[in-house]
Amino acid sequence: MTFTRYLTGALVGALSMSAMAAEVNVYSARQDALIVPLLEQFEAETGIEVNLITGKAGGLLSRMQSEGAASPADVLITVDAGNLHRAKEAGVVQTIQSDVLQSRIPETLRDPEMQWVGLTKRARTVFYAEDRVDPANLSTYENLVDDQWKGRICIRSSSNVYNQSLVASLIEVHGEEATEEWARGMVANMARKPTGGDTDQLRAVAAGQCDIAVSNTYYYGRLLDSDKPEDQQVVDTVKAFWVNQDDRGTHINISGAVIAKHAPNYDEAIQLLEFMVSDDAQAYYAEINHEFPVVDTATVSDTIQSLGTYKAHDLNLSILGENNKRAVMVMDRAGWQ
Ligand code: FE
């Protein structure tokens, strides 16, 4: 496998375009550790060489746009339906024609026009300080704006696509006006100006800076699996609460992939994505980052199972992308930094 790290706006190292061996060129916004072992297994099973370029989601998308028809990209792997939708809107994708993907991936976790597919699933829920919050007082995202949580919530900034997608789901359920009201309530209840990533919110609860954090579950899973005493202290004192279990279910999202509009190796790209939804690949891919498989028949890791089962909001995730711009504006108007 060849690796190229994409760090700047310049084209770094042209991908080898050997006509001899079958190959597939992957642009990935995921950490190498999450994806490389899987790609190596794909190479071993199929003999198709994978050329991997790793970078940030936005940078890779811009790169595909500027490369245009000359782009070597076959597959773009990224997180969040919001980002996948951006790739679709940018016109750098093409229809993924595969009965395997269509039948293996639940309908809500792929684009209705098959412009992108989900490959792993994550939930965004509430975590609380066990010694300061009675979980009986927790219930829903909507409940977080209650006065009892004033100055007690930690959540990251509105520039983060995870929050944009959560707000996009609320817009779908409650409409824009009510969601803006909710966002104002969230801002009023924040313990501090949004700073850091999801893990930082969990750590802030453990440190007593706030009593409630909103985080994707896999960040908590990573802490659960960590040997570091400071991480163990977080999971010992901060617990997960599955929100909205008595109504629509907890907000979920995906990591996923698109096939590039000008993919030089379309068939190999399809083969790679089909490989990634096999039971074994699903179990591995989900487990390595403590996510959930999108394929129900794949096994779930012990760490993930320890969080318990939950009801997920059964929303077609393409809605998250469609409502993204409105979500950004809603949070902006609400003063969510
Ligand atoms: Fe993440």
Residues whose N, C-alpha, C, O or C-beta is under 5 A from the ligand:
A	BS01	FE	none
